[in-house]
Amino acid sequence: MNTLNTKAFAGLLFLTIVMAALLFIPAWTIDYWQAWVLLGVFAGSSLAITIYLMKKDPKLLDRRIYAGPISEKAWSQKIIQSITFVMFLAILVVPALDHRLHWSTVPLFVIIAGDVFVAAGFLIVFLVYKENSFASATVEIYPGQKVVSTGLYAHVRHPMYMGGCILIIGMPLALGSWWGVLVYFVFMPALLWRLFDEEKLLEKNLSGYIEYKNKVRYRLVPFVW
């Protein structure tokens, strides 16, 4: 196994362990089946995508390994990533506390729908990866990068963020927490800030992006916005 693949597997294992700790420690129990199911869906989907990238697009895998505030170059993105990092933690911890203190009563079908949303979000992310080999975890322009206007990009300008929104709203639902959903709405302004900031960079530095932007009018939701 090469170094890149080792880093990818190690990163995924570390993320899974951290997520488990953020769920089971605040909940103060491992008798939390919603958390086990979510971890399975999240880790399983992440592993499937990682293996695909290892085989089909190792360059993209390398671009996705380094993420977070430290990896960003622009200060605005460092701030945005710091906010989203905190929100990701909260989207796990708040539902765990909710489970422990019994704040919410969420129907089973909503919990199942949440897991479906998480899987659907990962599927959208996977389709983006197949279409765009420059879908980096950081906001920057790479040598040889071109505008992608096929696949999901023919319908919305930011399908990666669309998939992320679906995935993240699914997590608190899958964990059986209405209070966790509130964290999602706190998270959204940071995501929109990142989206607008990225568009400015692309307009300025990526040839053909303005024409693409004029052609594809919707950012996140087809026929809506």
N, CA, C and O of each residue as an XYZ file, in Angstrom:
900
protein
N       0.847     -1.198      0.000
C       0.000      0.000      0.000
C       0.883      1.249      0.000
O       1.805      1.360      0.807
N       0.592      2.208     -0.927
C       1.427      3.396     -0.999
C       1.077      4.383      0.110
O       0.107      4.204      0.846
N       1.895      5.428      0.206
C       1.755      6.403      1.290
C       0.417      7.130      1.240
O      -0.212      7.358      2.274
N      -0.017      7.493      0.033
C      -1.286      8.208     -0.118
C      -2.452      7.376      0.406
O      -3.291      7.873      1.158
N      -2.498      6.117      0.009
C      -3.586      5.244      0.454
C      -3.549      5.034      1.965
O      -4.588      4.993      2.623
N      -2.344      4.901      2.504
C      -2.204      4.746      3.953
C      -2.743      5.967      4.679
O      -3.455      5.837      5.675
N      -2.404      7.163      4.180
C      -2.896      8.397      4.788
C      -4.419      8.473      4.701
O      -5.084      8.901      5.645
N      -4.963      8.053      3.555
C      -6.413      8.112      3.361
C      -7.131      7.183      4.331
O      -8.107      7.580      4.968
N      -6.654      5.957      4.444
C      -7.268      4.995      5.372
C      -7.107      5.460      6.821
O      -8.040      5.364      7.618
N      -5.931      5.960      7.149
C      -5.689      6.429      8.516
C      -6.587      7.615      8.848
O      -7.122      7.706      9.953
N      -6.750      8.521      7.888
C      -7.614      9.676      8.096
C      -9.058      9.281      8.298
O      -9.749      9.844      9.147
N      -9.521      8.307      7.517
C     -10.892      7.833      7.644
C     -11.111      7.132      8.978
O     -12.143      7.323      9.621
N     -10.141      6.319      9.395
C     -10.241      5.631     10.684
C     -10.257      6.649     11.828
O     -11.042      6.526     12.768
N      -9.393      7.639     11.738
C      -9.334      8.671     12.782
C     -10.649      9.428     12.866
O     -11.154      9.677     13.961
N     -11.211      9.800     11.708
C     -12.480     10.517     11.686
C     -13.588      9.691     12.312
O     -14.406     10.215     13.068
N     -13.619      8.411     12.004
C     -14.650      7.526     12.555
C     -14.537      7.423     14.068
O     -15.544      7.451     14.775
N     -13.314      7.307     14.562
C     -13.099      7.223     16.014
C     -13.525      8.522     16.699
O     -14.169      8.497     17.748
N     -13.159      9.653     16.098
C     -13.529     10.954     16.666
C     -15.046     11.113     16.680
O     -15.617     11.563     17.674
N     -15.691     10.749     15.589
C     -17.152     10.841     15.530
C     -17.798      9.964     16.599
O     -18.756     10.377     17.252
N     -17.278      8.767     16.772
C     -17.814      7.858     17.797
C     -17.656      8.473     19.190
O     -18.568      8.402     20.014
N     -16.507      9.068     19.441
C     -16.281      9.700     20.750
C     -17.231     10.864     20.972
O     -17.757     11.041     22.070
N     -17.455     11.670     19.913
C     -18.343     12.822     20.028
C     -19.804     12.419     20.209
O     -20.618     13.203     20.697
N     -20.121     11.207     19.818
C     -21.489     10.715     19.980
C     -21.695      9.998     21.309
O     -22.637     10.302     22.041
N     -20.822      9.052     21.620
C     -21.075      8.168     22.760
C     -20.651      8.771     24.106
O     -21.239      8.443     25.137
N     -19.647      9.639     24.109
C     -19.244     10.258     25.375
C     -20.306     11.241     25.872
O     -20.723     11.136     27.025
N     -20.765     12.203     25.038
C     -21.835     13.084     25.520
C     -23.134     12.334     25.838
O     -23.855     12.696     26.768
N     -23.422     11.289     25.059
C     -24.623     10.489     25.331
C     -24.453      9.650     26.598
O     -25.431      9.247     27.227
N     -23.207      9.397     26.956
C     -22.820      8.631     28.140
C     -23.406      7.213     28.110
O     -23.800      6.656     29.134
N     -23.447      6.657     26.905
C     -23.903      5.282     26.731
C     -23.532      4.824     25.329
O     -23.411      5.631     24.408
N     -23.355      3.523     25.184
C     -23.190      2.979     23.839
C     -24.498      2.357     23.360
O     -24.589      1.841     22.246
N     -25.519      2.419     24.235
C     -26.850      1.929     23.872
C     -27.590      3.042     23.127
O     -28.565      3.605     23.624
N     -27.112      3.333     21.954
C     -27.607      4.443     21.138
C     -27.599      3.963     19.693
O     -26.698      4.291     18.922
N     -28.618      3.180     19.338
C     -28.605      2.495     18.035
C     -28.604      3.464     16.868
O     -28.062      3.160     15.805
N     -29.214      4.645     17.060
C     -29.226      5.627     15.978
C     -27.808      6.065     15.627
O     -27.479      6.270     14.458
N     -26.976      6.205     16.656
C     -25.586      6.610     16.423
C     -24.808      5.507     15.707
O     -24.018      5.791     14.807
N     -25.027      4.252     16.101
C     -24.351      3.140     15.444
C     -24.712      3.063     13.959
O     -23.849      2.836     13.111
N     -25.995      3.254     13.659
C     -26.430      3.189     12.259
C     -25.820      4.333     11.460
O     -25.329      4.130     10.350
N     -25.851      5.552     12.036
C     -25.267      6.696     11.334
C     -23.782      6.480     11.076
O     -23.296      6.749      9.978
N     -23.053      5.993     12.091
C     -21.622      5.728     11.904
C     -21.392      4.722     10.784
O     -20.459      4.862      9.993
N     -22.248      3.711     10.725
C     -22.116      2.712      9.674
C     -22.340      3.301      8.291
O     -21.581      3.028      7.361
N     -23.387      4.113      8.159
C     -23.688      4.738      6.880
C     -22.583      5.716      6.485
O     -22.131      5.726      5.340
N     -22.154      6.533      7.439
C     -21.133      7.542      7.174
C     -19.796      6.891      6.813
O     -19.199      7.205      5.783
N     -19.336      5.984      7.672
C     -18.034      5.345      7.444
C     -18.060      4.462      6.207
O     -17.098      4.433      5.439
N     -19.160      3.741      6.011
C     -19.265      2.862      4.840
C     -19.244      3.652      3.543
O     -18.565      3.271      2.590
N     -19.991      4.757      3.505
C     -20.015      5.592      2.303
C     -18.656      6.229      2.054
O     -18.177      6.263      0.921
N     -18.039      6.731      3.113
C     -16.712      7.347      2.984
C     -15.682      6.342      2.490
O     -14.847      6.665      1.644
N     -15.742      5.126      3.019
C     -14.800      4.088      2.607
C     -14.980      3.722      1.140
O     -14.000      3.557      0.414
N     -16.229      3.595      0.706
C     -16.502      3.244     -0.689
C     -15.949      4.313     -1.630
O     -15.331      3.990     -2.644
N     -16.169      5.576     -1.296
C     -15.667      6.666     -2.132
C     -14.139      6.707     -2.112
O     -13.509      6.937     -3.144
N     -13.548      6.485     -0.943
C     -12.088      6.484     -0.826
C     -11.465      5.393     -1.683
O     -10.476      5.639     -2.373
N     -12.022      4.208     -1.648
C     -11.504      3.102     -2.463
C     -11.639      3.413     -3.942
O     -10.744      3.116     -4.733
N     -12.771      4.018     -4.314
C     -12.961      4.411     -5.720
C     -11.867      5.389     -6.157
O     -11.271      5.226     -7.222
N     -11.610      6.404     -5.332
C     -10.597      7.398     -5.686
C      -9.200      6.787     -5.724
O      -8.376      7.168     -6.555
N      -8.936      5.851     -4.837
C      -7.640      5.165     -4.866
C      -7.402      4.490     -6.211
O      -6.289      4.504     -6.738
N      -8.447      3.908     -6.752
C      -8.315      3.149     -7.994
C      -8.428      4.030     -9.239
O      -7.720      3.822    -10.224
N      -9.333      5.023     -9.183
C      -9.671      5.770    -10.386
C      -9.079      7.177    -10.461
O      -8.809      7.675    -11.554
N      -8.877      7.820     -9.313
C      -8.432      9.213     -9.348
C      -7.593      9.544     -8.111
O      -8.037     10.301     -7.248
N      -6.385      8.982     -8.022
C      -5.529      9.251     -6.852
C      -5.153     10.721     -6.694
O      -4.903     11.175     -5.578
N      -5.108     11.475     -7.805
C      -4.792     12.902     -7.697
C      -5.885     13.643     -6.928
O      -5.599     14.511     -6.104
N      -7.131     13.290     -7.208
C      -8.233     13.905     -6.480
C      -8.213     13.474     -5.013
O      -8.486     14.278     -4.122
N      -7.894     12.219     -4.771
C      -7.783     11.738     -3.396
C      -6.749     12.549     -2.635
O      -6.960     12.901     -1.474
N      -5.634     12.844     -3.284
C      -4.584     13.640     -2.651
C      -5.093     15.043     -2.331
O      -4.746     15.610     -1.295
N      -5.924     15.609     -3.229
C      -6.476     16.942     -2.998
C      -7.496     16.948     -1.866
O      -7.700     17.971     -1.213
N      -8.144     15.789     -1.633
C      -9.189     15.723     -0.618
C      -8.637     15.413      0.774
O      -9.314     15.670      1.770
N      -7.439     14.876      0.862
C      -6.875     14.477      2.159
C      -6.610     15.685      3.044
O      -6.864     15.657      4.248
N      -6.095     16.744      2.430
C      -5.711     17.916      3.215
C      -6.858     18.917      3.215
O      -7.130     19.571      2.209
N      -7.523     19.024      4.354
C      -8.681     19.897      4.475
C      -8.633     20.623      5.812
O      -7.790     20.338      6.663
N      -9.555     21.566      5.980
C      -9.643     22.283      7.244
C      -8.998     23.652      7.185
O      -8.420     24.022      6.163
N      -9.089     24.414      8.272
C      -8.580     25.792      8.297
C      -7.102     25.921      7.946
O      -6.711     26.859      7.253
N      -6.287     24.995      8.413
C      -4.838     25.100      8.180
C      -4.504     24.966      6.697
O      -3.561     25.592      6.214
N      -5.269     24.159      5.980
C      -4.976     23.898      4.571
C      -5.417     25.022      3.644
O      -4.916     25.126      2.524
N      -6.342     25.862      4.086
C      -6.819     26.961      3.257
C      -5.759     28.060      3.152
O      -4.978     28.281      4.077
N      -5.751     28.739      2.009
C      -4.775     29.804      1.787
C      -5.328     31.178      2.151
O      -4.621     31.999      2.735
N      -6.596     31.430      1.806
C      -7.210     32.727      2.086
C      -7.699     32.789      3.532
O      -8.211     31.805      4.066
N      -7.534     33.965      4.164
C      -7.951     34.105      5.549
C      -9.458     33.957      5.703
O      -9.934     33.436      6.712
N     -10.208     34.412      4.707
C     -11.663     34.269      4.785
C     -12.053     32.800      4.849
O     -12.955     32.423      5.598
N     -11.372     31.971      4.064
C     -11.671     30.547      4.066
C     -11.196     29.864      5.339
O     -11.809     28.898      5.794
N     -10.115     30.359      5.909
C      -9.666     29.820      7.199
C     -10.734     30.058      8.266
O     -11.022     29.180      9.079
N     -11.318     31.262      8.249
C     -12.367     31.588      9.214
C     -13.601     30.732      8.965
O     -14.178     30.179      9.901
N     -14.003     30.622      7.700
C     -15.176     29.819      7.344
C     -14.985     28.369      7.760
O     -15.886     27.764      8.342
N     -13.829     27.816      7.466
C     -13.562     26.422      7.807
C     -13.518     26.210      9.314
O     -13.903     25.149      9.806
N     -13.057     27.203     10.040
C     -13.066     27.100     11.505
C     -14.498     27.043     12.020
O     -14.813     26.265     12.920
N     -15.362     27.872     11.441
C     -16.769     27.880     11.840
C     -17.434     26.544     11.503
O     -18.147     25.974     12.329
N     -17.197     26.052     10.290
C     -17.838     24.802      9.885
C     -17.302     23.616     10.685
O     -18.021     22.644     10.919
N     -16.035     23.699     11.106
C     -15.473     22.642     11.953
C     -16.222     22.567     13.282
O     -16.583     21.487     13.749
N     -16.447     23.736     13.878
C     -17.186     23.786     15.145
C     -18.613     23.277     14.944
O     -19.152     22.559     15.786
N     -19.214     23.656     13.821
C     -20.587     23.226     13.555
C     -20.672     21.710     13.336
O     -21.654     21.078     13.725
N     -19.641     21.135     12.712
C     -19.632     19.689     12.521
C     -19.572     18.970     13.864
O     -20.240     17.957     14.072
N     -18.766     19.508     14.768
C     -18.709     18.936     16.108
C     -20.078     19.044     16.789
O     -20.560     18.093     17.404
N     -20.687     20.221     16.663
C     -21.969     20.464     17.322
C     -23.077     19.594     16.748
O     -23.992     19.202     17.472
N     -23.007     19.286     15.447
C     -24.064     18.496     14.816
C     -24.048     17.055     15.320
O     -25.005     16.308     15.117
N     -22.951     16.669     15.982
C     -22.858     15.354     16.617
C     -23.118     15.441     18.117
O     -23.848     14.621     18.675
N     -22.524     16.428     18.762
C     -22.617     16.525     20.221
C     -24.023     16.892     20.678
O     -24.525     16.317     21.644
N     -24.661     17.831     20.005
C     -26.009     18.254     20.424
C     -27.005     17.098     20.361
O     -27.742     16.896     21.326
N     -27.065     16.325     19.265
C     -27.969     15.172     19.264
C     -27.617     14.143     20.337
O     -28.509     13.510     20.902
N     -26.321     13.969     20.624
C     -25.919     13.023     21.667
C     -26.435     13.475     23.033
O     -26.933     12.666     23.815
N     -26.311     14.767     23.310
C     -26.863     15.297     24.556
C     -28.384     15.192     24.564
O     -28.995     14.908     25.594
N     -28.973     15.422     23.416
C     -30.424     15.289     23.267
C     -30.855     13.865     23.631
O     -31.847     13.662     24.331
N     -30.091     12.888     23.142
C     -30.407     11.489     23.444
C     -30.285     11.208     24.940
O     -31.107     10.503     25.524
N     -29.253     11.769     25.539
C     -29.008     11.529     26.963
C     -30.080     12.181     27.846
O     -30.506     11.603     28.846
N     -30.509     13.389     27.465
C     -31.422     14.169     28.303
C     -32.878     14.095     27.832
O     -33.774     14.679     28.442
N     -33.091     13.367     26.736
C     -34.446     13.111     26.225
C     -35.192     14.400     25.886
O     -36.335     14.600     26.296
N     -34.523     15.267     25.132
C     -35.163     16.515     24.724
C     -36.159     16.282     23.581
O     -37.204     16.931     23.531
N     -35.840     15.356     22.660
C     -36.642     15.184     21.446
C     -37.329     13.832     21.401
O     -36.854     12.848     21.967
N     -38.465     13.813     20.710
C     -39.127     12.556     20.366
C     -39.295     12.550     18.850
O     -40.152     13.245     18.304
N     -38.477     11.767     18.194
C     -38.442     11.762     16.732
C     -38.977     10.425     16.224
O     -38.492      9.373     16.641
N     -39.969     10.447     15.331
C     -40.531      9.200     14.795
C     -39.478      8.360     14.073
O     -38.502      8.894     13.547
N     -39.682      7.059     14.054
C     -38.746      6.141     13.418
C     -38.565      6.456     11.940
O     -37.452      6.383     11.420
N     -39.654      6.804     11.262
C     -39.540      7.045      9.824
C     -38.670      8.276      9.537
O     -38.026      8.347      8.490
N     -38.648      9.243     10.459
C     -37.790     10.419     10.291
C     -36.328     10.031     10.474
O     -35.458     10.502      9.741
N     -36.061      9.172     11.453
C     -34.691      8.695     11.684
C     -34.178      7.939     10.457
O     -33.043      8.138     10.025
N     -35.019      7.077      9.906
C     -34.634      6.332      8.703
C     -34.413      7.285      7.533
O     -33.467      7.125      6.761
N     -35.293      8.279      7.408
C     -35.137      9.273      6.344
C     -33.814     10.018      6.489
O     -33.163     10.345      5.496
N     -33.419     10.284      7.741
C     -32.145     10.956      7.975
C     -30.977     10.147      7.447
O     -30.072     10.700      6.823
N     -30.985      8.837      7.691
C     -29.918      7.983      7.166
C     -29.939      7.943      5.641
O     -28.890      7.888      4.999
N     -31.137      7.971      5.070
C     -31.259      8.014      3.605
C     -30.677      9.318      3.073
O     -29.995      9.326      2.049
N     -30.947     10.424      3.773
C     -30.386     11.708      3.364
C     -28.857     11.673      3.395
O     -28.201     12.175      2.483
N     -28.300     11.081      4.443
C     -26.843     10.990      4.551
C     -26.278     10.191      3.375
O     -25.307     10.611      2.745
N     -26.883      9.047      3.083
C     -26.425      8.220      1.960
C     -26.591      8.963      0.634
O     -25.720      8.896     -0.235
N     -27.715      9.674      0.483
C     -27.957     10.428     -0.750
C     -26.939     11.552     -0.906
O     -26.467     11.820     -2.012
N     -26.600     12.214      0.210
C     -25.583     13.265      0.156
C     -24.246     12.721     -0.304
O     -23.566     13.340     -1.122
N     -23.869     11.567      0.218
C     -22.613     10.935     -0.215
C     -22.670     10.530     -1.683
O     -21.668     10.627     -2.390
N     -23.831     10.079     -2.146
C     -23.970      9.706     -3.554
C     -23.753     10.912     -4.454
O     -23.083     10.813     -5.481
N     -24.318     12.047     -4.070
C     -24.118     13.270     -4.850
C     -22.645     13.654     -4.863
O     -22.106     14.026     -5.905
N     -21.996     13.567     -3.712
C     -20.562     13.862     -3.628
C     -19.773     12.935     -4.546
O     -18.860     13.376     -5.243
N     -20.124     11.658     -4.546
C     -19.456     10.681     -5.413
C     -19.617     11.057     -6.890
O     -18.656     10.985     -7.656
N     -20.829     11.456     -7.288
C     -21.075     11.844     -8.679
C     -20.279     13.085     -9.047
O     -19.829     13.227    -10.184
N     -20.104     13.985     -8.085
C     -19.275     15.171     -8.321
C     -17.826     14.761     -8.541
O     -17.168     15.266     -9.450
N     -17.333     13.860     -7.724
C     -15.958     13.389     -7.876
C     -15.737     12.734     -9.243
O     -14.690     12.918     -9.864
N     -16.714     11.982     -9.696
C     -16.591     11.323    -11.004
C     -16.514     12.348    -12.123
O     -15.829     12.140    -13.124
N     -17.225     13.462    -11.946
C     -17.320     14.464    -13.000
C     -16.181     15.473    -12.961
O     -15.744     15.968    -13.999
N     -15.703     15.775    -11.757
C     -14.748     16.864    -11.589
C     -13.539     16.412    -10.778
O     -13.627     16.253     -9.561
N     -12.430     16.211    -11.445
C     -11.213     15.748    -10.797
C     -10.521     16.856    -10.009
O      -9.531     16.610     -9.321
N     -11.049     18.083    -10.111
C     -10.452     19.209     -9.392
C     -11.305     19.629     -8.198
O     -11.169     20.749     -7.704
N     -12.181     18.743     -7.730
C     -13.065     19.051     -6.595
C     -12.277     18.970     -5.292
O     -12.465     18.054     -4.491
N     -11.405     19.930     -5.096
C     -10.506     19.944     -3.944
C     -11.261     20.233     -2.655
O     -12.366     20.776     -2.675
N     -10.652     19.866     -1.539
C     -11.220     20.178     -0.228
C     -10.953     21.621      0.163
O     -11.537     22.124      1.123
N     -10.075     22.289     -0.573
C      -9.752     23.690     -0.307
C     -10.162     24.541     -1.503
O     -10.290     24.038     -2.620
N     -10.365     25.823     -1.263
C     -10.766     26.734     -2.329
C      -9.518     27.303     -2.988
O      -8.863     28.190     -2.442
N      -9.199     26.786     -4.157
C      -8.046     27.255     -4.915
C      -8.156     26.766     -6.351
O      -8.952     25.879     -6.661
N      -7.348     27.358     -7.222
C      -7.315     26.986     -8.631
C      -6.035     26.203     -8.899
O      -4.949     26.611     -8.486
N      -6.173     25.066     -9.601
C      -5.024     24.220     -9.899
C      -4.596     24.405    -11.351
O      -5.421     24.752    -12.196
N      -3.313     24.177    -11.652
C      -2.845     24.239    -13.041
C      -3.621     23.247    -13.910
O      -3.783     22.083    -13.543
N      -4.092     23.713    -15.047
C      -4.826     22.851    -15.961
C      -6.293     22.705    -15.637
O      -7.014     21.998    -16.341
N      -6.752     23.361    -14.580
C      -8.170     23.238    -14.200
C      -9.059     23.918    -15.229
O      -8.747     25.002    -15.721
N     -10.182     23.258    -15.549
C     -11.137     23.791    -16.504
C     -12.534     23.795    -15.890
O     -12.807     23.103    -14.909
N     -13.395     24.582    -16.487
C     -14.787     24.628    -16.044
C     -15.462     23.307    -16.394
O     -15.349     22.826    -17.522
N     -16.157     22.728    -15.437
C     -16.923     21.505    -15.653
C     -18.399     21.891    -15.747
O     -18.942     22.520    -14.839
N     -19.047     21.507    -16.855
C     -20.439     21.887    -17.066
C     -21.323     20.687    -17.381
O     -22.443     20.844    -17.867
N     -20.817     19.494    -17.103
C     -21.574     18.276    -17.392
C     -22.041     17.623    -16.091
O     -21.645     18.039    -15.003
N     -22.877     16.607    -16.213
C     -23.381     15.912    -15.033
C     -24.213     16.846    -14.173
O     -25.021     17.617    -14.691
N     -24.024     16.784    -12.881
C     -24.780     17.644    -11.972
C     -24.439     19.117    -12.165
O     -25.245     19.992    -11.850
N     -23.245     19.389    -12.682
C     -22.839     20.773    -12.931
C     -23.680     21.434    -14.021
O     -23.663     22.659    -14.146
N     -24.403     20.661    -14.798
C     -25.283     21.230    -15.813
C     -26.567     21.779    -15.198
O     -27.328     22.487    -15.858
N     -26.800     21.448    -13.932
C     -28.048     21.846    -13.273
C     -27.825     22.846    -12.139
O     -28.629     23.758    -11.948
N     -26.737     22.675    -11.390
C     -26.390     23.626    -10.318
C     -24.892     23.879    -10.357
O     -24.114     23.021    -10.774
N     -24.500     25.067     -9.919
C     -23.088     25.424    -10.000
C     -22.258     24.806     -8.877
O     -21.040     24.676     -8.997
N     -22.918     24.428     -7.792
C     -22.191     23.889     -6.641
C     -22.826     22.578     -6.151
O     -23.358     22.523     -5.043
N     -22.770     21.538     -6.970
C     -23.381     20.265     -6.551
C     -22.713     19.640     -5.326
O     -23.357     18.908     -4.575
N     -21.426     19.926     -5.120
C     -20.748     19.403     -3.929
C     -21.397     19.952     -2.663
O     -21.640     19.214     -1.708
N     -21.672     21.248     -2.664
C     -22.316     21.855     -1.506
C     -23.755     21.372     -1.364
O     -24.256     21.216     -0.251
N     -24.412     21.139     -2.488
C     -25.764     20.597     -2.435
C     -25.762     19.240     -1.735
O     -26.596     18.976     -0.868
N     -24.817     18.383     -2.120
C     -24.691     17.086     -1.463
C     -24.352     17.225      0.006
O     -24.870     16.485      0.842
N     -23.466     18.190      0.329
C     -23.095     18.418      1.718
C     -24.271     18.874      2.555
O     -24.421     18.448      3.701
N     -25.112     19.739      1.995
C     -26.295     20.218      2.726
C     -27.245     19.078      3.039
O     -27.776     18.989      4.146
N     -27.460     18.202      2.058
C     -28.358     17.057      2.260
C     -27.781     16.115      3.302
O     -28.501     15.618      4.168
N     -26.480     15.872      3.215
C     -25.804     14.989      4.156
C     -25.910     15.522      5.586
O     -26.245     14.784      6.514
N     -25.620     16.809      5.747
C     -25.563     17.382      7.091
C     -26.940     17.487      7.731
O     -27.076     17.248      8.931
N     -27.972     17.842      6.955
C     -29.315     17.897      7.538
C     -29.788     16.501      7.921
O     -30.604     16.334      8.828
N     -29.262     15.497      7.214
C     -29.643     14.118      7.533
C     -29.056     13.615      8.840
O     -29.644     12.747      9.486
N     -27.899     14.149      9.244
C     -27.221     13.623     10.427
C     -28.014     13.793     11.724
O     -28.201     12.804     12.433
N     -28.490     14.990     12.072
C     -29.268     15.097     13.312
C     -30.587     14.342     13.245
O     -31.062     13.830     14.259
N     -31.182     14.269     12.055
C     -32.419     13.493     11.915
C     -32.143     12.012     12.157
O     -32.899     11.330     12.849
N     -31.046     11.529     11.575
C     -30.672     10.128     11.762
C     -30.365      9.817     13.219
O     -30.543      8.687     13.674
N     -29.902     10.833     13.950
C     -29.570     10.656     15.368
C     -30.773     10.879     16.273
O     -30.669     10.768     17.494
N     -31.915     11.194     15.670
C     -33.135     11.343     16.449
C     -33.198     12.614     17.260
O     -33.619     12.596     18.417
N     -32.779     13.732     16.661
C     -32.719     14.987     17.414
C     -33.255     16.155     16.604
O     -32.713     16.502     15.555
N     -34.334     16.758     17.106
C     -34.817     17.995     16.491
C     -33.890     19.160     16.831
O     -33.691     20.049     16.003
N     -33.325     19.167     18.031
C     -32.425     20.242     18.435
C     -31.171     20.266     17.564
O     -30.627     21.332     17.278
N     -30.721     19.094     17.149
C     -29.561     19.041     16.271
C     -29.817     19.704     14.934
O     -28.894     20.215     14.300
N     -31.085     19.696     14.499
C     -31.427     20.351     13.235
C     -31.167     21.854     13.321
O     -30.806     22.479     12.324
N     -31.351     22.440     14.517
C     -31.084     23.872     14.685
C     -29.623     24.202     14.398
O     -29.310     25.275     13.882
N     -28.728     23.265     14.739
C     -27.308     23.475     14.455
C     -27.086     23.630     12.962
O     -26.236     24.407     12.526
N     -27.851     22.887     12.184
C     -27.747     22.941     10.725
C     -28.006     24.359     10.218
O     -27.296     24.851      9.341
N     -29.022     25.008     10.773
C     -29.352     26.351     10.312
C     -28.318     27.377     10.765
O     -28.153     28.416     10.125
N     -27.624     27.094     11.862
C     -26.497     27.940     12.260
C     -25.338     27.745     11.287
O     -24.587     28.678     11.001
N     -25.204     26.519     10.783
C     -24.125     26.158      9.871
C     -24.302     26.798      8.490
O     -23.312     27.142      7.844
N     -25.538     26.962      8.032
C     -25.808     27.387      6.673
C     -25.166     28.726      6.280
O     -24.610     28.813      5.185
N     -25.216     29.775      7.118
C     -24.573     31.029      6.701
C     -23.090     30.874      6.367
O     -22.593     31.514      5.441
N     -22.382     30.027      7.117
C     -20.957     29.803      6.834
C     -20.782     29.117      5.484
O     -19.869     29.448      4.727
N     -21.662     28.158      5.183
C     -21.596     27.473      3.895
C     -21.855     28.450      2.750
O     -21.167     28.415      1.730
N     -22.851     29.319      2.922
C     -23.166     30.293      1.882
C     -22.027     31.290      1.714
O     -21.714     31.698      0.595
N     -21.409     31.680      2.820
C     -20.242     32.571      2.745
C     -19.137     31.914      1.930
O     -18.522     32.553      1.076
N     -18.886     30.636      2.195
C     -17.857     29.904      1.447
C     -18.213     29.841     -0.031
O     -17.351     30.014     -0.892
N     -19.482     29.593     -0.320
C     -19.931     29.485     -1.708
C     -19.704     30.795     -2.459
O     -19.143     30.788     -3.555
N     -20.134     31.920     -1.880
C     -19.974     33.207     -2.544
C     -18.499     33.569     -2.690
O     -18.092     34.116     -3.715
N     -17.707     33.269     -1.679
C     -16.278     33.557     -1.722
C     -15.602     32.743     -2.821
O     -14.734     33.243     -3.537
N     -16.011     31.488     -2.942
C     -15.438     30.626     -3.980
C     -15.817     31.122     -5.371
O     -14.995     31.098     -6.287
N     -17.055     31.569     -5.531
C     -17.483     32.064     -6.836
C     -16.663     33.278     -7.270
O     -16.325     33.412     -8.445
N     -16.347     34.155     -6.331
C     -15.520     35.320     -6.654
C     -14.147     34.884     -7.158
O     -13.624     35.442     -8.123
N     -13.571     33.882     -6.495
C     -12.261     33.370     -6.909
C     -12.335     32.755     -8.308
O     -11.461     32.994     -9.141
N     -13.369     31.971     -8.560
C     -13.512     31.309     -9.849
C     -13.751     32.316    -10.964
O     -13.192     32.178    -12.052
N     -14.576     33.330    -10.705
C     -14.833     34.357    -11.707
C     -13.543     35.075    -12.103
O     -13.325     35.401    -13.270
N     -12.707     35.307    -11.114
C     -11.483     36.073    -11.342
C     -10.372     35.247    -11.977
O      -9.582     35.776    -12.760
N     -10.300     33.964    -11.652
C      -9.110     33.181    -12.015
C      -9.353     31.976    -12.920
O      -8.392     31.415    -13.448
N     -10.590     31.563    -13.115
C     -10.848     30.372    -13.931
C     -11.494     30.785    -15.245
O     -12.620     31.284    -15.270
N     -10.771     30.572    -16.327
C     -11.252     30.959    -17.655
C     -12.563     30.237    -17.999
O     -12.671     29.018    -17.868
N     -13.556     31.024    -18.441
C     -14.829     30.443    -18.870
C     -15.874     30.333    -17.772
O     -17.017     29.957    -18.034
N     -15.480     30.664    -16.523
C     -16.434     30.480    -15.428
C     -17.583     31.487    -15.489
O     -18.719     31.144    -15.162
N     -17.309     32.699    -15.895
C     -18.382     33.697    -15.974
C     -19.423     33.268    -16.997
O     -20.623     33.411    -16.762
N     -18.969     32.741    -18.137
C     -19.912     32.252    -19.150
C     -20.724     31.073    -18.603
O     -21.927     30.968    -18.844
N     -20.045     30.191    -17.863
C     -20.748     29.055    -17.251
C     -21.772     29.546    -16.224
O     -22.882     29.019    -16.152
N     -21.404     30.540    -15.442
C     -22.297     31.088    -14.428
C     -23.533     31.702    -15.063
O     -24.635     31.586    -14.526
N     -23.355     32.353    -16.204
C     -24.497     32.940    -16.900
C     -25.408     31.875    -17.516
O     -26.607     32.089    -17.693
N     -24.817     30.734    -17.836
C     -25.583     29.643    -18.445
C     -26.336     28.835    -17.393
O     -27.512     28.519    -17.572
N     -25.656     28.501    -16.294
C     -26.278     27.719    -15.207
C     -26.647     28.703    -14.107
O     -25.781     29.186    -13.377
N     -27.933     28.997    -13.994
C     -28.393     30.073    -13.125
C     -28.499     29.677    -11.658
O     -28.442     30.537    -10.779
N     -28.654     28.381    -11.383
C     -28.938     27.956    -10.012
C     -27.657     27.514     -9.303
O     -26.806     26.836     -9.879
N     -27.548     27.915     -8.046
C     -26.354     27.598     -7.261
C     -26.448     26.236     -6.577
O     -25.562     25.395     -6.731
N     -27.528     26.022     -5.819
C     -27.638     24.819     -4.999
C     -28.848     23.947     -5.312
O     -28.749     22.720     -5.315
N     -29.986     24.577     -5.576
C     -31.231     23.842     -5.772
C     -31.798     24.141     -7.148
O     -32.148     25.288     -7.425
N     -31.900     23.134     -8.028
C     -32.436     23.386     -9.375
C     -33.814     24.039     -9.346
O     -34.703     23.619     -8.605
N     -33.972     25.080    -10.173
C     -35.233     25.797    -10.331
C     -35.644     26.599     -9.104
O     -36.734     27.171     -9.076
N     -34.784     26.649     -8.088
C     -35.099     27.399     -6.868
C     -34.057     28.494     -6.637
O     -34.386     29.680     -6.651
N     -32.781     28.087     -6.422
C     -31.735     29.060     -6.141
C     -30.357     28.514     -6.516
O     -29.352     29.205     -6.347
